[in-house]
Amino acid sequence: MKSFVQGSSSLLYLTLILCFYAIMGVFSVLLLEPFGLHFVRQTDSLSFASHYYHFGMDFFSPGLFNLQSDDAKAACEFPLLYYLTALIYQTTGEHPAVLRTISLLLMTSGFVAFFKTIYLIFKNQVYTLILGFWLISSTVLLYYSANFLPDSSAFALTLLGWHSFAKYWVNQTKKSLYCSMSFFGLAALLKVTFFIHPLAIAGFLLFTHRSDLKLFFRNYAGILGLFFFCLMAILMWNSFMIDYNTVHHDEYFLTSALPIWSLNSAGIGEVWGYITGFWRAEYYYMSTWHVFMALLLIALALIKKIPGKIAPLLILMVLGSLSYFALFYVQFKDHDYYILNLLPALFFLVLGSVFLLREALSSKKWKMVLPIALAAISVLSINYAHTKLAQRFSHEDEYYAISSKQAKHLLPYLDDLGIHKDARLLIIGDRSPNGALLTLKRKGWTSMNFDLDAKELNEYKSKDLGFVVTLGKDLANWHQELELLHANTELAVYKVK
């Protein structure tokens, strides 16, 4: 028993995490097409990979399917994962399981690293398992663990970065610090907002060596060089992305902050209401939030016992998280996954609070009560997340995702109808920019305007429109310029004369 408590096993953590996925139903979605919450963003991400696969493997020429930009060319986050997915498609064929699996593999690596980080703090495997599963029992975190959004992969790389830094803290090996900065840099490439983490590390190193800056710059020249290399790579990609979208007249993706000060008081209150009243129950079990708050209050009461070197690091992490929260406050109204970048700071604040509480308990009896109490709230939190995940995984989106389901009915007839690979489609009845187009693997436009007049149709014809697809409606004799080719209960297809 003693050897188990004091041991640390990556294989054990991996095995239990995989069992955890099975219990939570994460594996059940690996083979599924985009569905459910944030269907639009899911299909956008998957479209990047599909565009590479169908229209050329030029890394610096990313695109989607919607022709709202020139030739559907558009850029957002660094497309490494999408490009890797397209490369795998060359062997496996095109399937959403590829990107989902890449995302889950990265997240699993991050979780294992996180468990090992907890062990480095507590030197106790019981605490490691209890706290590890408690903190990852977030509905939002698990929902995006096998998804198409880059945020979860950036989060996983951030956990790997913090683990490498924890190893540096313990062993003072520069190799670990180089690994840490590399993971952080890659995470920030995937999602630029995750740069708050390497920035916190750089600020911490500078602060703790402020007494002899010359010695610091001499001893940490390589680390600082890697930091600025990562910074330059991130700036270069984002500069390229903005120029690329400008050249191709794309304004779809967010390329700037949406700060809290851009809203009036009513707008601020509305977003805050969504965060606290709607999303908070999706982030974590409500009682987990209560325990989090209690632990943080206890930590404040024990603040004098915080080791001197840890305090500035935690402060920098919190300041970075608050800055991110303020700069992208507007996004928190409709995007639950924005919380992922705040979780590392929350994790370490909670871990630090539990550590202080454990050290403050002098009675052996109370030292036994603490892990039991934490285990109890962990079980409740896991059970709650299981219920919420089941609801999300079974959710049928009849507003956005319905277009993809309807478009599938056209797939068997594409060749017979002459809708070749380079044909341009106008899909009417799709609220998403890329949902039905991704299903059909054709470029074009989407619209909800079923009352398309001749002038509007001529504008599309001037852009080489070949076919019009109406979802959910058979509009026979709709336009004289259109020839009805195919119709069923789900859609109708017209050829532009």
N, C-alpha and C positions, 0 to 999 in steps of 0.2 A: 504493500500500500504506500509506504513511504517513497519507494522508488517511482511509483506512478505520479504521486503528488509533485515530486521534485524534478521529474523528467519533462522532456519536451520532444514531441514527435511530429514532424511534418506529415508523415504518413497517416498518423492517427487523426490529425486535423483534417487532412484531405478526405479521408474515409467518412468522417462524421459530417463534413460539409456536404459531400455527395448524398449521404443519407438524408440530410436536412433538405436538400433540393427535392429529393423524391417525395418526402413527406409533404412539402409545401406545394408540390405540383409543378415545379419549375420545368422539369423535363418534358412535361406534357405539351408545352408550347413550341418545342424546338423545331418541329416540322411544319408549323402553321405559317400561313401568309400573314401580312400585317393585319391587325384587327384591334378593336377596342380603343382605349384612351390614346389620344395623340396619333390617330391613324394617319393624318396628313404628314406629320413629321417623320413617321416611320416610312411611309412610301417615298418621301423625299430622299431619305438616306439610302434606301434600297435602290432608288432610281440612279443614284451616282454610280453604284457598282454595276447595274445593268447597262448603263450608258457606255461605260468602259468596254463591257463585254460585247455589245452589239455594234458600237460605232467607233471602236479604235482604242488601243491601249496606250495612248499618249497621256502620261501622268499629268502633265500640265495643261491638259485640255479637258477638264471635267465638264459634265453636263447632265441634264435631266431629260425629261420627255416633253415638257410643256414649252411651246414655242413663244412664250411671253418674252423671252430674250432671243437674241439672234441665234438661229440654229439650235436653240435650247441650251446654249452654253451658259453655265453659271458655276460659281464656286462659293464654298462656305468654309467649314473646318478643313484642316489638312487631310487630304483624302487617302491616307495610307491604308486604313482598314478597308475602304471601298475598293482600292486598287488590288489589295491582297485577295479580297473576295472574288474579284473578277478573274484574277489569275487562277484561283482554285476552280472557278467555273469552267476553265478550259479543260479540266480533267473530269470534274463531276457532273458538269451540266449546271444550268442555272436553277438554283433552289434557295429559298429563304433560310433554310437550315444552316447554310454556310456562314452567313454573317451572324446569325443568332449564336452559333457554336463558338465563333471567334470571340464574341462578346462574353459569353459564359466562361470560356477558358481564361480570359483575362480577369474576369471578376473572381473566379475561383482562386487564381494565383494571388490576387489582392487579398482575399479573405484569409488564405493560409498565412500570408505575410503578416496580416493584422493579428491573427492569433499568436504568432511567434513574437510579435511586438509586445502584446499583453504579457506573455511569459517573461520577456526581458524585464518588464516592470515589476511583476509580482513574484517571479521565481516559484510559481505555484500553479500546477496544471489544472487544479480544481477551479481556481479563480479564472484562469484562462478560458476554460470551456464555458463557464457560467456567463462571464462578461462578454465573451466573444459572440455567443449565440444571442444573448440579450440585445447587444448593440446592432447586430445585423438583421434582427427581426423587424425590419422596417418594410412596410408594404411597398412603398415607392422604390426602395433599394432593390428588393427582390423582383419586383415587376419589371424593372429595366435591366436586370442581370442577364437575361437572354433575349435582348431586344436589338433594335437596329440603330438606336440613338448613340452618338459618340460620348455622351456624358458619363455613362456607366463605365466605359473603357477608360476614360480619363480619370475617373474616380479610382478605379482599380490600380492604375499606374501610380496614382498619388499614394495609395496605401503601400505599394511596393517601395516608393520613395521614402516614406516615413519609416518603414521598417529598416531600410538601409541606413537611414540617419540614426535610428536607435542603436544599430549595431556599431556605428561609429562612436556614438556616445559611450557605449559600454567598453569597446575595445580600442578606441582612438586610432582606428586604421583608416588611412586616407582612401584606400580602395573602396571602402563602404561609402565614403562621402562622395566619391566620383560616381558610384552607382546611384546614389540618392539623387544627385543633381541630374543625371541622365534620365532617370524615370520621371522626375518632375518636369524636365524639359519636354519630353515626349508627350506627357499628359497635357501640358499647356499648348503644344502644337495641335493636339486633337481638339482641345477646347481652351481658348486663350485665357478665359477667366480663372483657370486653375494655376495660373502663374503666381497667384498670391502665395502659394506654398514654397516654391524656391526663393521667392522674395523674402519670406519670413526666415528661411534658413540663412540666406546671405546677410540679412539684417542682424540675426542672432549672432553669427560668427563675428561680424564686425563689432557688435556691442560688447561681446565677452572678451575681445582682444583689444579694446580701445586704449588700454594703458600703454601698449607698444605697437602702434600701427605699422611702423616700418617692419618689425619682425612679423607681424600678421601678413602683410602683403608679400613678404619674402617666402613665408612658410605655406601660404595658401594661394600662391600665384596660379597654380594649375587649376584649383577649384574655381577661383574667380574667373579664370580664362574660360572654363567650361560654362560657367554661369552666363557670361556675356556672349558666348557662342550660342547658347540656347536662346538668349534674349534676341540676338540678331536673326536667328533662324525664324523665330516667331514673328518678329517685325517684318522680315522679308516676305514670309508667306502672307501675312495680313495685308501688306502693301500690294503684293501680287493679286490677292483676292479682290481687293477694292478696285484696282485698275482693270482686272479681267472682267469684273461685273460692269464696270463703267463702259468699257469698250464694246461689250455685248449687250448693253442696255438692259441689264438685269437689276431690278430693285426688290427682289423677293426676300432675300435673306437679310437678317439683322446684322449690320456691320458696325453698329455704334451702341453706346450705352443708352439705357432708358432710366435715368436716375429719379430718385424720389422727389427732387426739387423741380422736376418737370410737371408735377401734378399740383393741383390746388388741394386744399384741406379735405374737400369732399372725395377727391380721387384717392388721396392717401388713405382715407378712412375706408373706402371701398376695397382697396387692395388688402389692407390689414384685416378686414372682415373675412375675405376669402382665405387668407393665411391661417387665421385663428379659428374661424368658424367652419370652414369647409375642408381645407387641405390638412390641417393639423392632425385630424383623425386618420388621414391617409399616410402621414409620415410615420407615426408611431401610435401604439396603444395609449389611451389617455392616461392611465395610471402610470405608465412608463414616464410620461412627461412629468407627472407629479413627483415621481421618485427622482428624476433628473434634477428638478428644481430644489428638492430637499437636499440632495447631495451637494449641489453648488452652494447652498446656504451654509451647510456644514463646513465646506471648504473655506468659505469666507471667515467663518468663526475660527478656523484653524490656520489662518493665512500665515501666521508667524512660523508655522512648522514647514512651510513650503521651502524646499531647497533653493538657495539663492540663484543657481544657474537655470533652474526650470522656469521660474517666474517670468523672466523676459521673453522666453520662447513662447509660453502660453499667451502672454500679452500681445506679442506680434501676430500670433495665429488669430487671436480674437479680433485685433484691429484689421487684419487682412479680410477676415470674414465679414466684419461690419462694413468695410469699404465696398466689398463685392455686393452685399445686400443693398446698400444705398444706391450703388451705381446701376443695378439691374432690378430695382424694386418693382417696376411696372410689370416685369415678366413673371413675378411670383403670383400674379393674379390667376393666370391661366396655365402655367407650366409647373407642374408639381416636381419635375425632375431638376429644377434649379436648386432644390434643397441639397442635392448630392454634394455640391461644393462646400456646403456649410458643415457637413457631417464630420469630416476629420477633426475640426476644432471642437465640436461637441463631444466626439469620442474621447479625445484626450483630456478634456475638462472633466468628464465623468470618471474616466479611469484615474485621474489624479485625485479626484474627490474621494473615490472608494479607497485608494491607497492611503490617503491621509486618515480616513476614518478607521481603517484597519490598524494603522500604526498607533492611533490614539486610544484604542480600546485596550486597556490594561488587563481586564479580566479575561481569563481563558474561556469562560462561559460565553461572554459576549463575542469573543472572536469566533466562536462556533456558530453563533446566531446569525452573524452577518452574511456568510455565504449561503446559509439556508434561506434567509430572507431574499437575497438576490436571486437565488435559484427559483424561488416561488414566483417572483415578478417576471423572471425570464420565461418561465413556462406559460404564464398568462399572456405575455407579450407575443410569444410564438403562436399560441392558439388563436389570438386575435388576428395576427398577420395571416395565418392560414385561412381564416374565414374571409378576410378582405381580399386576399389574392384569388380565392375561388370565385368571388363576386366579379373581380376584374377579368379573370380568364374566361368567364362565361358570359361576359357582357357583349351584347349584340348592338353594334353601332349602326342604326338605321338612318343616320343623317349623313355621314361621310363614307363609311366603308361599304354601304349598299351598292355604290357605283361599281366597285371592283367585282362584286358578286354578279351584278347584271352583265358586266362586260365579258365575263367568262363564257357566257352563252354564245358569244360571237367567235370564240377561238377556233372551233371546228370548221368554220366557213370562210376564214380569212383568205386562203388560197383560191377557193372556188369563186369568191366574189372579186378577186383581183386586187385585194388590199395587200400589196406587196410591202416589203420591209421599209422602203423609202416613201410610202404613201403618207400624206398628211391628213389627219383626221380632225374634225371638230366634234367633240363629244358634248352633247347638251343633256344636262341632268346630273352632272358630276360637280359636287361642291369642292372637291379637292383638286389641286393643280396637277397631280401626277397619278392619282389612284387608278382610274380606268386605263389611262395611257400606259402605265407600267404593266398592267395585266395583259394588254394587247401588244406590248413591246413596239409601239409606234409613236412617232412624234406628232404633236398637234396642239390643240387648244381645248380647254374645258369651259363650259358656260352653263348658267342656269336660265338663260333667256330662251324660252320656248317660243317666244313671239318674234323671232329673228326676222327683220324686214329685208327687202331686196338690197338696200344700200349697205347694211351690215354684212350681208352675205357676199356682196361684191368685194368688200374689203378683204374678207378671208380668201376669196377666189384670186385676188391679186397677189396673195402670198402662197399660191399653188395649192390651195385646198383641193383635196381629191374626193373625200367622202365625209358625210355627216352621219353621226350616230346619235340617235335620241334614246335615252334610257328611260324605260318605264312608260313610253308613249309611242304609239304608232300613228304618226301624223301623215297619213296618205293625202296626196294632192296638196302637200304643204306649200311647195314652191314649184313653179314650172321649170325652174333651172335644175331641179333635182329629180332623179329617177329612183324610185323605190326598188331596191334590190332584194331586201330580205326583211322579214318582220316576224316576231313572236311576242309572247306575253311580256318579255323582259326588255326588248329593244327593237329598234327599226334602223335599217341601214339605207342610206341614199347615196347615189353617185352624183357628183357635180358634173353637169353637162358642159 
